[in-house]
Amino acid sequence: DILVDPTESQIYTEDCSVCCHPILIRCEVDLHQINLVVTQEDLGF
């Protein structure tokens, strides 16, 4: 599960709950939707 603050866009790193490798989470919030992109941290997206 990922908790998202729906009031602002954000980028942060979190450890995977399965393998403990760092993952990069990018959350983009606009007026009508939330876009969530999750990638391996070392990919740099």
Sine and cosine of phi, psi and omega as CSV:
sin_phi,cos_phi,sin_psi,cos_psi,sin_omega,cos_omega
0.00,0.00,0.60,-0.80,0.06,-1.00
-0.82,-0.57,0.82,-0.58,0.06,-1.00
-1.00,0.01,0.75,-0.66,-0.05,-1.00
-0.86,-0.52,0.74,-0.67,0.12,-0.99
-0.99,0.12,0.94,-0.35,-0.10,-0.99
-0.97,0.23,0.07,1.00,-0.06,-1.00
-1.00,-0.03,-0.29,0.96,-0.02,-1.00
-0.41,-0.91,0.40,-0.92,0.08,-1.00
-0.96,0.28,0.47,-0.88,-0.03,-1.00
-0.37,-0.93,0.39,-0.92,0.10,-0.99
-0.73,-0.69,0.77,-0.64,0.03,-1.00
-0.44,-0.90,0.25,-0.97,0.00,-1.00
-0.94,-0.33,0.66,-0.75,0.01,-1.00
-0.64,-0.77,0.57,-0.82,0.06,-1.00
-0.97,0.24,0.69,-0.73,0.06,-1.00
-0.89,0.46,0.72,-0.69,-0.02,-1.00
-0.96,0.29,-0.22,0.98,0.00,-1.00
-0.99,-0.13,-0.79,0.61,-0.12,-0.99
-0.94,-0.34,-0.11,0.99,0.02,-1.00
0.93,0.37,0.13,0.99,0.09,-1.00
-0.98,0.22,0.52,-0.85,0.00,-1.00
-0.94,0.34,0.66,-0.75,0.08,-1.00
-0.83,-0.55,0.56,-0.83,0.01,-1.00
-0.99,-0.15,0.80,-0.60,-0.02,-1.00
-0.90,-0.44,0.85,-0.53,0.04,-1.00
-0.89,-0.45,0.85,-0.53,-0.01,-1.00
-0.88,-0.47,0.86,-0.50,0.02,-1.00
-0.92,-0.39,0.85,-0.53,-0.06,-1.00
-0.92,-0.39,0.79,-0.62,0.18,-0.98
-0.80,-0.60,-0.17,-0.99,-0.14,-0.99
-0.87,0.50,-0.55,0.83,-0.15,-0.99
-0.88,-0.47,-0.14,0.99,-0.07,-1.00
-0.42,-0.91,0.27,-0.96,0.10,-0.99
-0.85,-0.53,0.82,-0.57,0.07,-1.00
-0.96,-0.28,0.80,-0.60,-0.03,-1.00
-0.87,-0.49,0.84,-0.54,0.03,-1.00
-0.87,-0.50,0.81,-0.58,-0.03,-1.00
-0.84,-0.54,0.83,-0.55,0.00,-1.00
-0.67,-0.75,0.23,-0.97,0.15,-0.99
-0.90,0.44,0.64,-0.76,-0.05,-1.00
-0.87,0.50,-0.62,0.78,-0.07,-1.00
-0.95,0.30,-0.15,0.99,0.06,-1.00
-0.98,0.21,-0.45,0.89,0.10,-0.99
0.96,0.27,0.35,0.94,0.03,-1.00
-0.99,0.17,0.00,0.00,0.00,0.00
